[in-house]
């Protein structure tokens, strides 16, 4: 994982559902219009003696108004207004039908919101608003439509059963269904999808300059729920996110907005051109810029040639074949008989070919600090790495703890005090142990050093033949 890639665990609710909260509250302003017209009927002294039928008016309609402009004030300030083609107030003095609501505006605490709806019904006793035609809500941050919805003022619930979709400030999104308490902002949502930039996941220099040049992301989840604005915990299920370069998938994601922590569980997968990774659990502490991976951590480091033109997709990660160092059998102490096999055997000892072959890494825990200038990682819990070559060749390394310094580009393999737990072995029989090994990881830098190393290394027959062919030195001039 890299510092920028770790930021893919942004809170999707900030992108989508915080704006939906403002949207549904704005839609609720239609209820204010319904209440206004029914209250108007209650002050009509002739309501009960009017003719029961009027040409062009429905039988159960007591008052019908056309080309109406409605306004609502609070504290001397205009809060809500709209134009309505027709308002039909029923004889029960309890309900009103609004047809073609347009040019509506609602001045809320989040700014001005514009709205419109083809048809809406207000039921006074139940204090419910039913929108059974296309409704549209628009502000500077969003432009969203839905085909039907209901609002219950008693329970503070807004239900959108047929989905909603539209434009957001930084992209477009949709949701299959939504139930939200517009007072607490707690909600449950069906299948959701979003495409656009994610707040907080932008190029650092561009963000510092105030430019919104963030990468385009595609985020989706089968369903989600949120505890509301007080407890601030959201849960997402079968979620995924990709920016065209990486792909992250997790069965369960929990976001705590109070602590700014994200927890993904249930075999979390990360795919990229450089490496694929899977773990039982990933916790991202966003304030600390720290990520902790635990539980059967498995990583496939890909050959460098596979990075070009990589398109993120779900891929199998080869199973790691854990081996106890003492039980690993080496070769017979001799190199392959053919030139091709001898060349492969030599590669096992070379340090500049690490990215030429796939490497599988396993550990119980990886703790990674990704803040710029402080990048470092601790890999613990029986960390091992195995690299497969052609024709059954392999090399493998074990250690107690691996310490990666991303700024210095070094990897230190260390043993416990008094132990020789850092070990290297390959298929031709080389077997080396050390208290510690320091490797330089920058491309082209093959430096390394060991502390208290011992073991055996088999000789290359080609080297032996070269030594035999060297002319013996003789005296004289």
C-alpha positions in Angstrom: 0.0 0.0 0.0 1.1 3.5 -0.7 0.2 6.8 1.1 -2.2 7.9 -1.7 -3.7 4.4 -2.1 -4.5 4.2 1.6 -6.8 7.2 1.2 -9.3 5.2 -0.9 -10.9 4.3 2.4 -12.7 7.7 2.3 -16.2 7.9 3.8 -18.6 7.6 0.9 -21.3 9.1 2.9 -19.5 12.5 2.8 -19.7 12.2 -1.0 -23.3 11.1 -1.4 -25.5 10.7 1.7 -24.7 13.9 3.5 -26.0 15.7 0.4 -29.0 13.3 0.2 -29.8 14.4 3.8 -30.1 18.0 2.6 -32.0 16.9 -0.4 -34.7 15.0 1.4 -35.2 17.8 3.9 -35.6 20.1 1.0 -38.2 17.8 -0.5 -40.0 17.9 2.8 -40.7 21.6 2.1 -43.5 20.3 -0.1 -45.2 19.2 3.1 -45.2 22.8 4.3 -47.2 23.7 1.2 -49.7 21.0 1.9 -50.2 22.0 5.5 -50.6 25.6 4.4 -53.5 24.9 2.0 -55.4 22.6 4.4 -55.1 25.2 7.1 -56.5 27.7 4.7 -59.7 25.6 4.4 -60.1 25.5 8.2 -60.7 29.3 8.3 -63.4 29.2 5.5 -66.8 29.8 7.4 -68.8 28.6 4.4 -67.0 25.3 3.8 -69.9 23.2 5.0 -72.7 24.8 3.0 -71.0 25.0 -0.4 -72.6 23.0 -3.3 -71.4 19.4 -3.3 -70.5 19.5 -7.0 -69.1 22.3 -9.2 -68.6 22.0 -12.9 -65.0 21.1 -13.6 -64.3 20.2 -10.0 -64.0 16.7 -8.5 -67.0 15.6 -6.4 -65.0 15.4 -3.2 -63.1 18.7 -3.7 -64.3 21.6 -1.5 -61.9 24.3 -2.8 -60.0 24.3 -6.0 -57.4 27.0 -6.7 -55.5 27.4 -10.0 -52.3 29.2 -10.8 -51.5 29.7 -7.1 -48.3 31.2 -5.7 -47.6 30.1 -2.1 -45.3 31.7 0.4 -44.3 30.8 3.9 -42.6 33.1 6.3 -40.9 32.5 9.6 -39.6 35.2 11.9 -40.4 37.7 9.2 -38.2 35.9 6.6 -39.3 34.1 3.5 -38.6 30.4 4.1 -40.5 28.5 1.3 -42.3 29.5 -1.8 -43.6 27.8 -5.0 -46.0 28.1 -7.9 -48.7 25.5 -8.2 -50.9 25.0 -11.2 -53.7 23.5 -9.2 -54.5 23.0 -5.5 -57.5 20.8 -4.7 -58.6 20.9 -1.0 -60.8 18.0 -0.1 -64.2 18.3 1.7 -62.9 16.4 4.7 -60.7 19.5 5.3 -57.9 17.0 5.9 -56.1 16.5 2.6 -54.9 18.6 -0.4 -53.8 17.6 -3.9 -51.0 19.7 -5.5 -50.5 19.4 -9.2 -47.4 20.6 -11.0 -45.4 22.3 -8.3 -42.7 24.4 -9.9 -40.2 27.2 -9.2 -40.1 26.1 -5.6 -37.3 27.4 -3.3 -36.5 26.6 0.3 -34.1 28.7 2.3 -32.6 26.2 4.8 -29.6 26.2 7.0 -27.6 24.6 4.2 -28.5 27.3 1.7 -31.1 27.7 -1.0 -32.6 24.6 -2.5 -34.9 24.7 -5.6 -37.6 22.0 -6.1 -40.4 20.9 -8.3 -42.9 17.9 -8.4 -45.5 16.7 -10.8 -48.0 15.7 -8.1 -48.1 15.6 -4.3 -50.8 14.8 -1.7 -50.9 16.1 1.9 -52.9 14.1 4.4 -53.4 16.3 7.4 -54.5 13.8 10.1 -51.7 11.4 9.3 -49.3 14.3 8.7 -48.0 12.6 5.6 -46.9 13.8 2.3 -47.1 11.5 -0.8 -45.2 12.4 -4.0 -46.4 10.1 -6.8 -44.9 11.9 -9.7 -41.4 12.9 -10.7 -39.8 15.3 -8.2 -36.6 17.2 -8.6 -34.4 19.0 -6.0 -31.5 21.2 -7.0 -28.9 23.3 -5.3 -25.3 24.4 -6.0 -24.1 21.0 -4.8 -26.6 18.6 -6.3 -29.4 18.0 -8.8 -31.4 14.9 -7.9 -34.6 13.3 -9.1 -36.9 10.6 -7.8 -40.2 9.1 -9.1 -42.0 8.6 -5.7 -41.5 9.2 -2.0 -43.4 9.6 1.2 -42.8 11.8 4.2 -44.2 11.1 7.7 -44.0 14.1 10.0 -44.9 12.0 13.1 -42.1 9.5 12.7 -39.8 12.0 10.9 -39.3 9.3 8.2 -38.8 9.9 4.5 -39.1 6.8 2.3 -38.0 6.6 -1.4 -38.9 3.1 -2.5 -38.1 3.4 -6.2 -34.7 5.0 -6.1 -33.1 8.3 -6.7 -30.3 9.5 -9.0 -28.7 12.6 -10.2 -25.6 14.9 -10.3 -23.5 15.8 -7.3 -21.0 18.5 -7.1 -18.1 16.1 -7.7 -19.8 13.4 -9.7 -23.0 11.4 -10.3 -24.7 8.8 -8.2 -27.8 6.7 -7.6 -29.5 4.6 -4.9 -32.2 1.9 -5.3 -34.1 2.9 -2.2 -33.7 5.0 0.9 -35.4 5.3 4.3 -34.1 8.3 6.3 -35.0 10.0 9.6 -34.6 13.6 8.5 -34.3 14.7 12.2 -31.5 12.4 13.2 -30.2 11.8 9.6 -30.1 8.0 10.4 -30.8 6.0 7.2 -30.9 2.7 5.5 -30.2 2.4 1.8 -30.4 -0.2 -1.0 -27.8 -0.7 -3.7 -25.8 2.5 -4.3 -23.2 3.6 -6.9 -21.2 6.8 -7.3 -18.8 8.0 -9.9 -16.6 11.1 -9.4 -13.9 12.6 -7.2 -13.8 11.7 -3.5 -13.2 14.5 -0.9 -9.9 14.0 0.7 -8.6 11.7 -2.1 -6.8 14.3 -4.2 -3.4 15.1 -5.4 -1.6 16.8 -2.5 -0.1 19.7 -4.4 -3.4 20.4 -6.3 -5.3 20.3 -3.0 -2.9 22.8 -1.4 -3.4 25.1 -4.3 -7.2 24.9 -3.9 -7.7 23.0 -7.2 -10.2 20.1 -7.5 -8.2 17.8 -9.8 -8.9 14.6 -7.9 -8.9 11.2 -9.5 -12.2 9.9 -10.7 -13.5 7.0 -8.6 -16.3 4.5 -9.0 -17.7 3.4 -5.6 -20.5 0.9 -5.0 -22.2 -1.1 -2.2 -25.1 -3.5 -2.1 -26.6 -1.8 0.9 -25.7 0.5 3.8 -27.0 2.1 7.0 -26.1 5.0 9.2 -26.7 5.6 12.9 -27.2 9.4 12.4 -25.6 12.7 13.1 -25.1 12.1 16.8 -23.4 8.7 16.9 -21.9 9.0 13.4 -21.3 5.4 12.5 -22.1 4.1 9.0 -21.9 0.5 7.7 -21.5 -0.6 4.1 -21.9 -4.2 2.8 -20.2 -5.8 -0.3 -18.5 -2.5 -1.1 -15.9 -1.7 -3.8 -14.0 1.3 -5.1 -11.7 1.7 -8.1 -9.9 4.7 -9.7 -8.8 2.8 -12.8 -5.4 1.9 -11.2 -6.4 0.1 -8.0 -9.4 -1.9 -6.9 -10.5 -2.3 -3.3 -13.3 -4.8 -2.2 -14.6 -5.6 1.3 -17.7 -7.5 2.5 -18.1 -5.2 5.5 -16.9 -1.6 6.1 -17.6 0.4 9.3 -16.9 4.1 9.3 -16.8 6.0 12.7 -16.9 9.7 11.8 -16.3 10.7 15.4 -12.9 9.0 15.6 -12.3 9.2 11.9 -11.5 5.5 11.7 -12.5 2.9 9.1 -12.6 -0.9 9.7 -13.0 -3.3 6.8 -13.5 -7.0 7.6 -14.3 -10.3 5.9 -11.3 -10.9 3.6 -10.5 -7.5 2.3 -8.9 -7.4 -1.2 -6.6 -4.7 -2.7 -5.6 -5.0 -6.4 -3.0 -2.9 -8.2 -0.4 -3.1 -10.9 2.4 -3.6 -8.4 0.8 -5.9 -5.9 -2.4 -7.7 -4.8 -3.2 -8.0 -1.1 -5.7 -9.7 1.1 -6.3 -9.7 4.8 -9.0 -10.6 7.3 -9.2 -7.1 8.7 -7.9 -3.7 7.8 -8.2 -0.7 10.2 -7.4 2.8 8.9 -6.7 5.5 11.5 -7.1 8.5 9.2 -6.1 11.1 11.8 -2.8 9.2 12.5 -2.3 8.3 8.8 -1.9 4.7 10.0 -3.3 1.4 8.6 -3.2 -2.0 10.4 -3.7 -5.2 8.5 -4.3 -8.4 10.5 -5.3 -12.0 10.0 -3.8 -14.2 7.3 -2.2 -11.3 5.5 -1.2 -12.4 2.0 0.4 -10.3 -0.7 1.5 -11.0 -4.3 4.2 -8.7 -5.5 4.0 -8.8 -9.3 6.8 -8.8 -11.9 7.7 -5.3 -13.0 6.7 -6.1 -16.6 3.0 -6.6 -15.5 2.7 -3.0 -14.3 2.4 -1.6 -17.8 -1.2 -1.1 -19.1 -2.6 -2.7 -15.9 -6.4 -2.6 -15.6 -7.6 -3.4 -12.0 -9.6 -6.5 -11.8 -10.3 -9.4 -9.3 -7.4 -11.9 -9.6 -6.4 -15.0 -7.7 -3.6 -14.6 -5.2 -1.4 -17.8 -5.3 -1.6 -19.6 -2.0 1.5 -19.3 0.1 3.1 -22.7 0.8 4.5 -22.1 4.3 7.6 -24.2 5.0 9.5 -24.6 8.3 13.1 -23.6 7.4 14.7 -26.8 8.8 12.4 -29.0 6.8 13.1 -27.3 3.4 15.3 -29.5 1.3 17.9 -27.8 -0.8 19.5 -29.1 -4.0 22.1 -31.7 -4.3 24.8 -29.2 -4.0 25.4 -28.9 -7.7 24.0 -26.6 -10.4 21.8 -27.7 -13.3 23.5 -29.5 -16.1 22.3 -27.3 -19.0 23.3 -23.7 -19.6 19.7 -22.5 -19.2 19.4 -24.2 -15.8 22.7 -22.9 -14.7 21.6 -19.4 -15.6 18.4 -19.8 -13.5 20.5 -21.0 -10.6 22.7 -18.0 -10.8 19.6 -15.7 -10.7 18.7 -17.1 -7.3 21.7 -15.3 -5.9 21.3 -12.0 -7.7 19.7 -9.1 -6.0 18.8 -7.0 -9.1 16.1 -9.4 -10.4 13.7 -9.2 -7.5 11.0 -7.6 -9.7 11.5 -10.1 -12.5 9.6 -12.9 -10.8 6.4 -12.9 -8.7 6.8 -13.0 -4.9 4.3 -14.2 -2.4 4.5 -12.6 1.1 2.6 -13.7 4.2 2.4 -12.4 7.8 0.0 -12.1 10.7 0.2 -8.3 10.9 1.3 -5.3 9.0 1.3 -1.8 10.5 1.8 1.0 8.0 2.3 4.7 8.6 1.6 6.5 5.4 2.0 10.2 6.2 4.3 11.9 3.7 7.8 12.1 5.1 7.1 9.5 7.8 6.3 6.4 5.7 7.3 3.2 7.5 5.9 -0.3 8.2 6.3 -3.1 10.7 5.7 -6.6 9.5 5.3 -9.2 12.2 3.8 -12.6 13.0 6.0 -15.1 11.2 6.6 -13.0 8.1 7.9 -15.0 5.1 8.5 -14.3 1.4 8.8 -16.9 -1.4 9.7 -16.3 -5.0 9.1 -18.9 -7.7 11.4 -19.1 -10.6 11.1 -21.2 -13.8 11.8 -25.0 -13.7 11.0 -25.5 -10.0 13.6 -23.0 -8.8 12.7 -20.9 -5.8 14.1 -18.8 -3.0 12.6 -18.1 0.4 13.3 -15.9 3.4 12.0 -16.0 7.0 12.4 -13.5 9.8 10.9 -12.5 13.2 10.1 -8.9 12.3 10.6 -6.8 9.2 11.0 -3.0 9.4 10.4 -1.0 6.3 11.6 2.6 6.0 9.8 4.2 3.1 11.8 7.4 3.3 15.2 5.8 3.4 14.0 2.9 1.1 15.4 0.2 3.3 14.1 -3.1 4.7 15.6 -4.5 7.9 15.0 -8.1 8.8 15.6 -8.7 12.5 15.6 -11.6 15.0 14.8 -11.6 18.7 17.6 -11.0 21.1 20.1 -13.9 21.1 18.3 -15.6 18.2 19.3 -16.3 14.6 15.8 -16.1 13.1 16.5 -14.3 9.8 17.1 -17.1 7.3 17.5 -17.4 3.5 17.3 -20.6 1.6 16.9 -21.6 -2.1 16.3 -24.6 -4.3 20.0 -25.2 -4.9 20.9 -25.7 -1.3 22.1 -22.3 -0.1 21.2 -21.8 3.5 22.1 -18.7 5.4 21.1 -17.5 8.9 21.7 -14.1 10.5 20.8 -12.0 13.5 19.8 -9.2 11.1 19.9 -8.2 7.4 19.6 -4.7 6.0 18.4 -4.5 2.4 18.3 -1.3 0.2 15.0 -1.4 -1.8 15.5 1.5 -4.2 15.6 0.3 -7.8 19.1 -0.3 -8.9 20.5 -0.3 -5.4 21.7 -3.8 -4.6 23.5 -3.0 -1.3 22.9 -5.1 1.7 24.6 -5.9 5.0 24.3 -8.7 7.5 24.9 -9.1 11.3 26.4 -12.3 12.6 25.7 -14.3 9.5 26.5 -18.0 9.1 25.5 -20.9 6.8 26.5 -22.7 3.7 26.6 -21.7 0.0 27.2 -24.2 -2.7 29.8 -23.3 -5.3 29.1 -22.7 -9.0 30.9 -25.3 -11.2 31.5 -22.6 -13.8 33.4 -20.6 -11.2 35.5 -23.7 -10.3 36.4 -24.3 -13.9 37.4 -20.7 -14.4 39.7 -20.9 -11.4 41.3 -24.1 -12.8 41.9 -22.4 -16.2 43.7 -19.5 -14.7 47.5 -19.7 -15.5 49.7 -20.3 -12.5 52.0 -17.4 -11.5 55.7 -18.1 -12.1 58.7 -16.1 -10.9 61.3 -14.5 -13.1 61.3 -11.6 -15.5 
